[in-house]
Amino acid sequence: MNGTAVERQLPTLAELTWEQAAGRACVWCKKLLDHGAVSAGVIQERDGAHVLDTEVWAGPCCTGP
Ligand SMILES: [Zn+2]
């Protein structure tokens, strides 16, 4: 394991809000993150030659016990 959150199917970039894509909101529930966020993984997409890989984050709201 590398410290990321439990494996879960990530949404596509098209499904993300601006805040989620910017790492400001939880990728699962859209709650704004302030502390305790952990990486939920990287959404890997391409647009032609452009790599659009986007790291997304989850908060305690979705990663806590
Ligand atoms: Zn959440």
N, CA, C, O and the ligand as a Tripos MOL2 file, in Angstrom:
@<TRIPOS>MOLECULE
protein
  261   259    66     0     0
PROTEIN
NO_CHARGES

@<TRIPOS>ATOM
      1 N           0.8450   -1.2040    0.0000 N.3       1 MET1
      2 CA          0.0000    0.0000    0.0000 C.3       1 MET1
      3 C           0.8710    1.2410    0.0000 C.2       1 MET1
      4 O           2.0110    1.2070    0.4640 O.2       1 MET1
      5 N           0.3510    2.3080   -0.5050 N.am      2 ASN2
      6 CA          1.1300    3.5300   -0.5960 C.3       2 ASN2
      7 C           0.4750    4.6820    0.1540 C.2       2 ASN2
      8 O           0.8080    5.8420   -0.0890 O.2       2 ASN2
      9 N          -0.4380    4.3860    1.0470 N.am      3 GLY3
     10 CA         -1.0100    5.4370    1.8770 C.3       3 GLY3
     11 C          -2.2210    6.1220    1.2900 C.2       3 GLY3
     12 O          -2.7720    7.0370    1.9020 O.2       3 GLY3
     13 N          -2.6420    5.7020    0.1270 N.am      4 THR4
     14 CA         -3.8280    6.3290   -0.4400 C.3       4 THR4
     15 C          -5.0810    5.6840    0.1400 C.2       4 THR4
     16 O          -5.0060    4.6580    0.8170 O.2       4 THR4
     17 N          -6.1960    6.2750   -0.1210 N.am      5 ALA5
     18 CA         -7.4530    5.7930    0.4150 C.3       5 ALA5
     19 C          -7.8030    4.4380   -0.1870 C.2       5 ALA5
     20 O          -7.1970    3.9850   -1.1580 O.2       5 ALA5
     21 N          -8.7740    3.8250    0.4080 N.am      6 VAL6
     22 CA         -9.2410    2.5310   -0.0710 C.3       6 VAL6
     23 C          -9.5840    2.6220   -1.5610 C.2       6 VAL6
     24 O         -10.1840    3.5970   -2.0150 O.2       6 VAL6
     25 N          -9.1970    1.6020   -2.3000 N.am      7 GLU7
     26 CA         -9.4620    1.5930   -3.7370 C.3       7 GLU7
     27 C         -10.9550    1.7060   -4.0010 C.2       7 GLU7
     28 O         -11.7670    0.9640   -3.4490 O.2       7 GLU7
     29 N         -11.2830    2.6410   -4.8470 N.am      8 ARG8
     30 CA        -12.6730    2.8270   -5.2450 C.3       8 ARG8
     31 C         -12.6550    3.3450   -6.6590 C.2       8 ARG8
     32 O         -11.7110    4.0190   -7.0710 O.2       8 ARG8
     33 N         -13.6810    3.0360   -7.3950 N.am      9 GLN9
     34 CA        -13.7460    3.5250   -8.7650 C.3       9 GLN9
     35 C         -13.8050    5.0430   -8.7510 C.2       9 GLN9
     36 O         -14.6860    5.6270   -8.1190 O.2       9 GLN9
     37 N         -12.8830    5.6800   -9.4360 N.am     10 LEU10
     38 CA        -12.8750    7.1360   -9.4820 C.3      10 LEU10
     39 C         -13.8340    7.6190  -10.5560 C.2      10 LEU10
     40 O         -14.0370    6.9540  -11.5720 O.2      10 LEU10
     41 N         -14.4200    8.7810  -10.3190 N.am     11 PRO11
     42 CA        -15.2550    9.3650  -11.3760 C.3      11 PRO11
     43 C         -14.3760    9.8220  -12.5440 C.2      11 PRO11
     44 O         -13.1500    9.8610  -12.4350 O.2      11 PRO11
     45 N         -15.0080   10.1580  -13.6350 N.am     12 THR12
     46 CA        -14.2550   10.7170  -14.7500 C.3      12 THR12
     47 C         -14.0760   12.2120  -14.5290 C.2      12 THR12
     48 O         -14.7700   12.8270  -13.7200 O.2      12 THR12
     49 N         -13.1270   12.7820  -15.2680 N.am     13 LEU13
     50 CA        -12.8980   14.2210  -15.1170 C.3      13 LEU13
     51 C         -14.1650   15.0070  -15.4120 C.2      13 LEU13
     52 O         -14.4190   16.0320  -14.7790 O.2      13 LEU13
     53 N         -14.9470   14.5470  -16.3500 N.am     14 ALA14
     54 CA        -16.1580   15.2700  -16.7340 C.3      14 ALA14
     55 C         -17.1670   15.3250  -15.5900 C.2      14 ALA14
     56 O         -18.0400   16.1930  -15.5610 O.2      14 ALA14
     57 N         -17.0410   14.3970  -14.6560 N.am     15 GLU15
     58 CA        -17.9940   14.3500  -13.5460 C.3      15 GLU15
     59 C         -17.5710   15.2230  -12.3800 C.2      15 GLU15
     60 O         -18.3610   15.4740  -11.4700 O.2      15 GLU15
     61 N         -16.3320   15.6870  -12.4010 N.am     16 LEU16
     62 CA        -15.8350   16.4500  -11.2600 C.3      16 LEU16
     63 C         -16.3290   17.8870  -11.2930 C.2      16 LEU16
     64 O         -16.4910   18.4850  -12.3560 O.2      16 LEU16
     65 N         -16.5630   18.4230  -10.1050 N.am     17 THR17
     66 CA        -16.7730   19.8570  -10.0030 C.3      17 THR17
     67 C         -15.4160   20.5440  -10.0880 C.2      17 THR17
     68 O         -14.3730   19.8970   -9.9990 O.2      17 THR17
     69 N         -15.4420   21.8540  -10.2580 N.am     18 TRP18
     70 CA        -14.1850   22.6000  -10.2960 C.3      18 TRP18
     71 C         -13.4160   22.3710   -9.0050 C.2      18 TRP18
     72 O         -12.2030   22.1660   -9.0320 O.2      18 TRP18
     73 N         -14.1080   22.4060   -7.8860 N.am     19 GLU19
     74 CA        -13.4340   22.2320   -6.5970 C.3      19 GLU19
     75 C         -12.8040   20.8470   -6.4800 C.2      19 GLU19
     76 O         -11.7070   20.7080   -5.9390 O.2      19 GLU19
     77 N         -13.4740   19.8490   -6.9700 N.am     20 GLN20
     78 CA        -12.9100   18.5040   -6.9090 C.3      20 GLN20
     79 C         -11.6680   18.3890   -7.7890 C.2      20 GLN20
     80 O         -10.6640   17.8070   -7.3780 O.2      20 GLN20
     81 N         -11.7350   18.9310   -8.9750 N.am     21 ALA21
     82 CA        -10.5960   18.8460   -9.8830 C.3      21 ALA21
     83 C          -9.4020   19.6310   -9.3470 C.2      21 ALA21
     84 O          -8.2500   19.2960   -9.6240 O.2      21 ALA21
     85 N          -9.6910   20.6780   -8.5760 N.am     22 ALA22
     86 CA         -8.6290   21.5130   -8.0180 C.3      22 ALA22
     87 C          -8.1110   20.9630   -6.6880 C.2      22 ALA22
     88 O          -7.1950   21.5320   -6.0950 O.2      22 ALA22
     89 N          -8.6890   19.8730   -6.2270 N.am     23 GLY23
     90 CA         -8.2510   19.2980   -4.9660 C.3      23 GLY23
     91 C          -8.8120   20.0050   -3.7520 C.2      23 GLY23
     92 O          -8.3080   19.8320   -2.6420 O.2      23 GLY23
     93 N          -9.8520   20.8020   -3.9500 N.am     24 ARG24
     94 CA        -10.4270   21.5660   -2.8460 C.3      24 ARG24
     95 C         -11.6390   20.8790   -2.2330 C.2      24 ARG24
     96 O         -12.1160   21.2840   -1.1730 O.2      24 ARG24
     97 N         -12.1340   19.8500   -2.8920 N.am     25 ALA25
     98 CA        -13.3300   19.1750   -2.3910 C.3      25 ALA25
     99 C         -13.1630   17.6680   -2.5020 C.2      25 ALA25
    100 O         -12.4160   17.1670   -3.3430 O.2      25 ALA25
    101 N         -13.8660   16.9680   -1.6450 N.am     26 CYS26
    102 CA        -13.8100   15.5100   -1.6070 C.3      26 CYS26
    103 C         -14.2970   14.9220   -2.9370 C.2      26 CYS26
    104 O         -15.3390   15.3140   -3.4630 O.2      26 CYS26
    105 N         -13.5280   13.9840   -3.4590 N.am     27 VAL27
    106 CA        -13.8820   13.4170   -4.7660 C.3      27 VAL27
    107 C         -15.1460   12.5810   -4.6870 C.2      27 VAL27
    108 O         -15.8160   12.3720   -5.6990 O.2      27 VAL27
    109 N         -15.4830   12.0980   -3.4940 N.am     28 TRP28
    110 CA        -16.6470   11.2130   -3.3720 C.3      28 TRP28
    111 C         -17.9250   11.9690   -3.0580 C.2      28 TRP28
    112 O         -18.9760   11.6500   -3.6130 O.2      28 TRP28
    113 N         -17.8630   12.9670   -2.1770 N.am     29 CYS29
    114 CA        -19.1140   13.5870   -1.7190 C.3      29 CYS29
    115 C         -19.1490   15.0990   -1.9330 C.2      29 CYS29
    116 O         -20.1210   15.7540   -1.5560 O.2      29 CYS29
    117 N         -18.1030   15.6550   -2.5310 N.am     30 LYS30
    118 CA        -18.0520   17.0810   -2.8920 C.3      30 LYS30
    119 C         -17.9280   18.0080   -1.6860 C.2      30 LYS30
    120 O         -17.9860   19.2270   -1.8470 O.2      30 LYS30
    121 N         -17.7600   17.4630   -0.4870 N.am     31 LYS31
    122 CA        -17.5770   18.3030    0.6900 C.3      31 LYS31
    123 C         -16.2360   19.0200    0.5770 C.2      31 LYS31
    124 O         -15.2290   18.4140    0.2080 O.2      31 LYS31
    125 N         -16.2280   20.3110    0.8950 N.am     32 LEU32
    126 CA        -14.9780   21.0510    0.8390 C.3      32 LEU32
    127 C         -14.0270   20.5240    1.8960 C.2      32 LEU32
    128 O         -14.4240   20.2500    3.0290 O.2      32 LEU32
    129 N         -12.7630   20.3870    1.5110 N.am     33 LEU33
    130 CA        -11.7580   19.8210    2.4030 C.3      33 LEU33
    131 C         -11.0320   20.9340    3.1400 C.2      33 LEU33
    132 O         -10.6840   21.9580    2.5520 O.2      33 LEU33
    133 N         -10.8070   20.7270    4.4310 N.am     34 ASP34
    134 CA         -9.9730   21.6920    5.1370 C.3      34 ASP34
    135 C          -8.7750   21.0090    5.7860 C.2      34 ASP34
    136 O          -7.6720   21.5560    5.7870 O.2      34 ASP34
    137 N          -8.9850   19.8300    6.3320 N.am     35 HIS35
    138 CA         -7.8510   19.1340    6.9410 C.3      35 HIS35
    139 C          -8.0570   17.6410    6.8080 C.2      35 HIS35
    140 O          -9.1800   17.1700    6.6290 O.2      35 HIS35
    141 N          -6.9790   16.9070    6.8970 N.am     36 GLY36
    142 CA         -7.0860   15.4550    6.9200 C.3      36 GLY36
    143 C          -7.3470   14.8240    5.5610 C.2      36 GLY36
    144 O          -7.6950   13.6460    5.4830 O.2      36 GLY36
    145 N          -7.1850   15.5890    4.4990 N.am     37 ALA37
    146 CA         -7.4290   15.0190    3.1780 C.3      37 ALA37
    147 C          -6.3260   14.0320    2.8130 C.2      37 ALA37
    148 O          -5.1570   14.2330    3.1430 O.2      37 ALA37
    149 N          -6.7100   12.9880    2.1410 N.am     38 VAL38
    150 CA         -5.7400   12.0130    1.6390 C.3      38 VAL38
    151 C          -5.9790   11.8280    0.1400 C.2      38 VAL38
    152 O          -7.0900   11.9980   -0.3620 O.2      38 VAL38
    153 N          -4.9130   11.4790   -0.5420 N.am     39 SER39
    154 CA         -5.0430   11.2690   -1.9810 C.3      39 SER39
    155 C          -5.9490   10.0820   -2.2580 C.2      39 SER39
    156 O          -5.7800    9.0150   -1.6660 O.2      39 SER39
    157 N          -6.8980   10.2620   -3.1450 N.am     40 ALA40
    158 CA         -7.7800    9.1710   -3.5360 C.3      40 ALA40
    159 C          -7.2940    8.5090   -4.8230 C.2      40 ALA40
    160 O          -7.8580    7.5120   -5.2740 O.2      40 ALA40
    161 N          -6.2470    9.0730   -5.4020 N.am     41 GLY41
    162 CA         -5.7140    8.4930   -6.6260 C.3      41 GLY41
    163 C          -5.6060    9.5340   -7.7240 C.2      41 GLY41
    164 O          -5.8190   10.7260   -7.5010 O.2      41 GLY41
    165 N          -5.2780    9.0670   -8.8940 N.am     42 VAL42
    166 CA         -5.1070    9.9540  -10.0470 C.3      42 VAL42
    167 C          -6.0380    9.4960  -11.1570 C.2      42 VAL42
    168 O          -6.0130    8.3390  -11.5770 O.2      42 VAL42
    169 N          -6.8540   10.4220  -11.6180 N.am     43 ILE43
    170 CA         -7.6990   10.1390  -12.7710 C.3      43 ILE43
    171 C          -6.8490   10.3820  -14.0090 C.2      43 ILE43
    172 O          -6.3650   11.4890  -14.2410 O.2      43 ILE43
    173 N          -6.6780    9.3360  -14.7920 N.am     44 GLN44
    174 CA         -5.7910    9.4340  -15.9440 C.3      44 GLN44
    175 C          -6.6160    9.5510  -17.2050 C.2      44 GLN44
    176 O          -7.3250    8.6230  -17.5950 O.2      44 GLN44
    177 N          -6.5130   10.7010  -17.8330 N.am     45 GLU45
    178 CA         -7.2150   10.9040  -19.0950 C.3      45 GLU45
    179 C          -6.2990   11.6570  -20.0420 C.2      45 GLU45
    180 O          -5.3460   12.3170  -19.6300 O.2      45 GLU45
    181 N          -6.6160   11.5400  -21.3180 N.am     46 ARG46
    182 CA         -5.8580   12.2410  -22.3400 C.3      46 ARG46
    183 C          -6.8220   12.9540  -23.2670 C.2      46 ARG46
    184 O          -7.9360   12.4960  -23.5230 O.2      46 ARG46
    185 N          -6.3550   14.0910  -23.7590 N.am     47 ASP47
    186 CA         -7.0790   14.7840  -24.8050 C.3      47 ASP47
    187 C          -6.0780   14.9770  -25.9360 C.2      47 ASP47
    188 O          -5.3320   15.9560  -25.9570 O.2      47 ASP47
    189 N          -6.0670   14.0500  -26.8610 N.am     48 GLY48
    190 CA         -5.0500   14.0820  -27.8970 C.3      48 GLY48
    191 C          -3.6770   13.9260  -27.2700 C.2      48 GLY48
    192 O          -3.4210   12.9480  -26.5670 O.2      48 GLY48
    193 N          -2.7930   14.8810  -27.5160 N.am     49 ALA49
    194 CA         -1.4330   14.8030  -26.9870 C.3      49 ALA49
    195 C          -1.3480   15.3090  -25.5590 C.2      49 ALA49
    196 O          -0.3060   15.1890  -24.9140 O.2      49 ALA49
    197 N          -2.4360   15.8710  -25.0670 N.am     50 HIS50
    198 CA         -2.4000   16.4840  -23.7480 C.3      50 HIS50
    199 C          -2.7510   15.4690  -22.6730 C.2      50 HIS50
    200 O          -3.8090   14.8420  -22.7230 O.2      50 HIS50
    201 N          -1.8700   15.3120  -21.7130 N.am     51 VAL51
    202 CA         -2.1390   14.4330  -20.5850 C.3      51 VAL51
    203 C          -2.8610   15.2480  -19.5240 C.2      51 VAL51
    204 O          -2.3880   16.2970  -19.0860 O.2      51 VAL51
    205 N          -4.0110   14.7410  -19.1280 N.am     52 LEU52
    206 CA         -4.8630   15.5030  -18.2070 C.3      52 LEU52
    207 C          -4.9080   14.8590  -16.8190 C.2      52 LEU52
    208 O          -5.8360   15.0920  -16.0460 O.2      52 LEU52
    209 N          -3.8930   14.0460  -16.5150 N.am     53 ASP53
    210 CA         -3.9020   13.3550  -15.2300 C.3      53 ASP53
    211 C          -4.1810   14.3300  -14.0850 C.2      53 ASP53
    212 O          -3.5380   15.3740  -13.9720 O.2      53 ASP53
    213 N          -5.1260   13.9800  -13.2590 N.am     54 THR54
    214 CA         -5.5670   14.8590  -12.1790 C.3      54 THR54
    215 C          -5.6130   14.0760  -10.8770 C.2      54 THR54
    216 O          -6.3340   13.0850  -10.7650 O.2      54 THR54
    217 N          -4.8460   14.5230   -9.8990 N.am     55 GLU55
    218 CA         -4.9120   13.8760   -8.5910 C.3      55 GLU55
    219 C          -6.1450   14.3780   -7.8600 C.2      55 GLU55
    220 O          -6.4300   15.5760   -7.8420 O.2      55 GLU55
    221 N          -6.8640   13.4540   -7.2630 N.am     56 VAL56
    222 CA         -8.0760   13.8140   -6.5420 C.3      56 VAL56
    223 C          -7.9380   13.3970   -5.0760 C.2      56 VAL56
    224 O          -7.1340   12.5290   -4.7370 O.2      56 VAL56
    225 N          -8.7310   14.0260   -4.2220 N.am     57 TRP57
    226 CA         -8.5590   13.9150   -2.7900 C.3      57 TRP57
    227 C          -9.8640   13.5530   -2.0930 C.2      57 TRP57
    228 O         -10.9560   13.8630   -2.5680 O.2      57 TRP57
    229 N          -9.7180   12.9000   -0.9720 N.am     58 ALA58
    230 CA        -10.8790   12.5530   -0.1610 C.3      58 ALA58
    231 C         -10.6180   12.9930    1.2720 C.2      58 ALA58
    232 O          -9.4820   12.9630    1.7450 O.2      58 ALA58
    233 N         -11.6620   13.3940    1.9440 N.am     59 GLY59
    234 CA        -11.5220   13.8550    3.3240 C.3      59 GLY59
    235 C         -11.9510   12.7990    4.3220 C.2      59 GLY59
    236 O         -12.3490   11.6990    3.9390 O.2      59 GLY59
    237 N         -11.8690   13.1300    5.5980 N.am     60 PRO60
    238 CA        -12.3070   12.2110    6.6580 C.3      60 PRO60
    239 C         -13.7680   11.8110    6.5020 C.2      60 PRO60
    240 O         -14.1920   10.7700    7.0020 O.2      60 PRO60
    241 N         -14.5410   12.6540    5.7970 N.am     61 CYS61
    242 CA        -15.9400   12.3420    5.5440 C.3      61 CYS61
    243 C         -16.1060   10.9870    4.8690 C.2      61 CYS61
    244 O         -17.0990   10.2930    5.0880 O.2      61 CYS61
    245 N         -15.1360   10.6180    4.0550 N.am     62 CYS62
    246 CA        -15.2730    9.3890    3.2770 C.3      62 CYS62
    247 C         -14.1450    8.3830    3.5470 C.2      62 CYS62
    248 O         -14.1480    7.2860    2.9890 O.2      62 CYS62
    249 N         -13.1990    8.7460    4.3860 N.am     63 THR63
    250 CA        -12.0890    7.8300    4.6420 C.3      63 THR63
    251 C         -11.9750    7.4680    6.1080 C.2      63 THR63
    252 O         -11.1510    6.6330    6.4810 O.2      63 THR63
    253 N         -12.7910    8.0860    6.9400 N.am     64 GLY64
    254 CA        -12.6980    7.8400    8.3630 C.3      64 GLY64
    255 C         -13.2270    6.4750    8.7580 C.2      64 GLY64
    256 O         -13.7800    5.7560    7.9260 O.2      64 GLY64
    257 N         -13.0610    6.1160   10.0160 N.am     65 PRO65
    258 CA        -13.5260    4.8190   10.5070 C.3      65 PRO65
    259 C         -15.0530    4.7260   10.5150 C.2      65 PRO65
    260 O         -15.6060    3.6970   10.9010 O.2      65 PRO65
    261 ZN        -16.3010   12.9030    1.3650 Zn       66 ZN66
@<TRIPOS>BOND
     1     1     2 1
     2     2     3 1
     3     3     4 2
     4     3     5 am
     5     5     6 1
     6     6     7 1
     7     7     8 2
     8     7     9 am
     9     9    10 1
    10    10    11 1
    11    11    12 2
    12    11    13 am
    13    13    14 1
    14    14    15 1
    15    15    16 2
    16    15    17 am
    17    17    18 1
    18    18    19 1
    19    19    20 2
    20    19    21 am
    21    21    22 1
    22    22    23 1
    23    23    24 2
    24    23    25 am
    25    25    26 1
    26    26    27 1
    27    27    28 2
    28    27    29 am
    29    29    30 1
    30    30    31 1
    31    31    32 2
    32    31    33 am
    33    33    34 1
    34    34    35 1
    35    35    36 2
    36    35    37 am
    37    37    38 1
    38    38    39 1
    39    39    40 2
    40    39    41 am
    41    41    42 1
    42    42    43 1
    43    43    44 2
    44    43    45 am
    45    45    46 1
    46    46    47 1
    47    47    48 2
    48    47    49 am
    49    49    50 1
    50    50    51 1
    51    51    52 2
    52    51    53 am
    53    53    54 1
    54    54    55 1
    55    55    56 2
    56    55    57 am
    57    57    58 1
    58    58    59 1
    59    59    60 2
    60    59    61 am
    61    61    62 1
    62    62    63 1
    63    63    64 2
    64    63    65 am
    65    65    66 1
    66    66    67 1
    67    67    68 2
    68    67    69 am
    69    69    70 1
    70    70    71 1
    71    71    72 2
    72    71    73 am
    73    73    74 1
    74    74    75 1
    75    75    76 2
    76    75    77 am
    77    77    78 1
    78    78    79 1
    79    79    80 2
    80    79    81 am
    81    81    82 1
    82    82    83 1
    83    83    84 2
    84    83    85 am
    85    85    86 1
    86    86    87 1
    87    87    88 2
    88    87    89 am
    89    89    90 1
    90    90    91 1
    91    91    92 2
    92    91    93 am
    93    93    94 1
    94    94    95 1
    95    95    96 2
    96    95    97 am
    97    97    98 1
    98    98    99 1
    99    99   100 2
   100    99   101 am
   101   101   102 1
   102   102   103 1
   103   103   104 2
   104   103   105 am
   105   105   106 1
   106   106   107 1
   107   107   108 2
   108   107   109 am
   109   109   110 1
   110   110   111 1
   111   111   112 2
   112   111   113 am
   113   113   114 1
   114   114   115 1
   115   115   116 2
   116   115   117 am
   117   117   118 1
   118   118   119 1
   119   119   120 2
   120   119   121 am
   121   121   122 1
   122   122   123 1
   123   123   124 2
   124   123   125 am
   125   125   126 1
   126   126   127 1
   127   127   128 2
   128   127   129 am
   129   129   130 1
   130   130   131 1
   131   131   132 2
   132   131   133 am
   133   133   134 1
   134   134   135 1
   135   135   136 2
   136   135   137 am
   137   137   138 1
   138   138   139 1
   139   139   140 2
   140   139   141 am
   141   141   142 1
   142   142   143 1
   143   143   144 2
   144   143   145 am
   145   145   146 1
   146   146   147 1
   147   147   148 2
   148   147   149 am
   149   149   150 1
   150   150   151 1
   151   151   152 2
   152   151   153 am
   153   153   154 1
   154   154   155 1
   155   155   156 2
   156   155   157 am
   157   157   158 1
   158   158   159 1
   159   159   160 2
   160   159   161 am
   161   161   162 1
   162   162   163 1
   163   163   164 2
   164   163   165 am
   165   165   166 1
   166   166   167 1
   167   167   168 2
   168   167   169 am
   169   169   170 1
   170   170   171 1
   171   171   172 2
   172   171   173 am
   173   173   174 1
   174   174   175 1
   175   175   176 2
   176   175   177 am
   177   177   178 1
   178   178   179 1
   179   179   180 2
   180   179   181 am
   181   181   182 1
   182   182   183 1
   183   183   184 2
   184   183   185 am
   185   185   186 1
   186   186   187 1
   187   187   188 2
   188   187   189 am
   189   189   190 1
   190   190   191 1
   191   191   192 2
   192   191   193 am
   193   193   194 1
   194   194   195 1
   195   195   196 2
   196   195   197 am
   197   197   198 1
   198   198   199 1
   199   199   200 2
   200   199   201 am
   201   201   202 1
   202   202   203 1
   203   203   204 2
   204   203   205 am
   205   205   206 1
   206   206   207 1
   207   207   208 2
   208   207   209 am
   209   209   210 1
   210   210   211 1
   211   211   212 2
   212   211   213 am
   213   213   214 1
   214   214   215 1
   215   215   216 2
   216   215   217 am
   217   217   218 1
   218   218   219 1
   219   219   220 2
   220   219   221 am
   221   221   222 1
   222   222   223 1
   223   223   224 2
   224   223   225 am
   225   225   226 1
   226   226   227 1
   227   227   228 2
   228   227   229 am
   229   229   230 1
   230   230   231 1
   231   231   232 2
   232   231   233 am
   233   233   234 1
   234   234   235 1
   235   235   236 2
   236   235   237 am
   237   237   238 1
   238   238   239 1
   239   239   240 2
   240   239   241 am
   241   241   242 1
   242   242   243 1
   243   243   244 2
   244   243   245 am
   245   245   246 1
   246   246   247 1
   247   247   248 2
   248   247   249 am
   249   249   250 1
   250   250   251 1
   251   251   252 2
   252   251   253 am
   253   253   254 1
   254   254   255 1
   255   255   256 2
   256   255   257 am
   257   257   258 1
   258   258   259 1
   259   259   260 2
@<TRIPOS>SUBSTRUCTURE
     1 MET1         2 RESIDUE 1 A MET
     2 ASN2         6 RESIDUE 1 A ASN
     3 GLY3        10 RESIDUE 1 A GLY
     4 THR4        14 RESIDUE 1 A THR
     5 ALA5        18 RESIDUE 1 A ALA
     6 VAL6        22 RESIDUE 1 A VAL
     7 GLU7        26 RESIDUE 1 A GLU
     8 ARG8        30 RESIDUE 1 A ARG
     9 GLN9        34 RESIDUE 1 A GLN
    10 LEU10       38 RESIDUE 1 A LEU
    11 PRO11       42 RESIDUE 1 A PRO
    12 THR12       46 RESIDUE 1 A THR
    13 LEU13       50 RESIDUE 1 A LEU
    14 ALA14       54 RESIDUE 1 A ALA
    15 GLU15       58 RESIDUE 1 A GLU
    16 LEU16       62 RESIDUE 1 A LEU
    17 THR17       66 RESIDUE 1 A THR
    18 TRP18       70 RESIDUE 1 A TRP
    19 GLU19       74 RESIDUE 1 A GLU
    20 GLN20       78 RESIDUE 1 A GLN
    21 ALA21       82 RESIDUE 1 A ALA
    22 ALA22       86 RESIDUE 1 A ALA
    23 GLY23       90 RESIDUE 1 A GLY
    24 ARG24       94 RESIDUE 1 A ARG
    25 ALA25       98 RESIDUE 1 A ALA
    26 CYS26      102 RESIDUE 1 A CYS
    27 VAL27      106 RESIDUE 1 A VAL
    28 TRP28      110 RESIDUE 1 A TRP
    29 CYS29      114 RESIDUE 1 A CYS
    30 LYS30      118 RESIDUE 1 A LYS
    31 LYS31      122 RESIDUE 1 A LYS
    32 LEU32      126 RESIDUE 1 A LEU
    33 LEU33      130 RESIDUE 1 A LEU
    34 ASP34      134 RESIDUE 1 A ASP
    35 HIS35      138 RESIDUE 1 A HIS
    36 GLY36      142 RESIDUE 1 A GLY
    37 ALA37      146 RESIDUE 1 A ALA
    38 VAL38      150 RESIDUE 1 A VAL
    39 SER39      154 RESIDUE 1 A SER
    40 ALA40      158 RESIDUE 1 A ALA
    41 GLY41      162 RESIDUE 1 A GLY
    42 VAL42      166 RESIDUE 1 A VAL
    43 ILE43      170 RESIDUE 1 A ILE
    44 GLN44      174 RESIDUE 1 A GLN
    45 GLU45      178 RESIDUE 1 A GLU
    46 ARG46      182 RESIDUE 1 A ARG
    47 ASP47      186 RESIDUE 1 A ASP
    48 GLY48      190 RESIDUE 1 A GLY
    49 ALA49      194 RESIDUE 1 A ALA
    50 HIS50      198 RESIDUE 1 A HIS
    51 VAL51      202 RESIDUE 1 A VAL
    52 LEU52      206 RESIDUE 1 A LEU
    53 ASP53      210 RESIDUE 1 A ASP
    54 THR54      214 RESIDUE 1 A THR
    55 GLU55      218 RESIDUE 1 A GLU
    56 VAL56      222 RESIDUE 1 A VAL
    57 TRP57      226 RESIDUE 1 A TRP
    58 ALA58      230 RESIDUE 1 A ALA
    59 GLY59      234 RESIDUE 1 A GLY
    60 PRO60      238 RESIDUE 1 A PRO
    61 CYS61      242 RESIDUE 1 A CYS
    62 CYS62      246 RESIDUE 1 A CYS
    63 THR63      250 RESIDUE 1 A THR
    64 GLY64      254 RESIDUE 1 A GLY
    65 PRO65      258 RESIDUE 1 A PRO
    66 ZN66       261 GROUP 0 **** ****
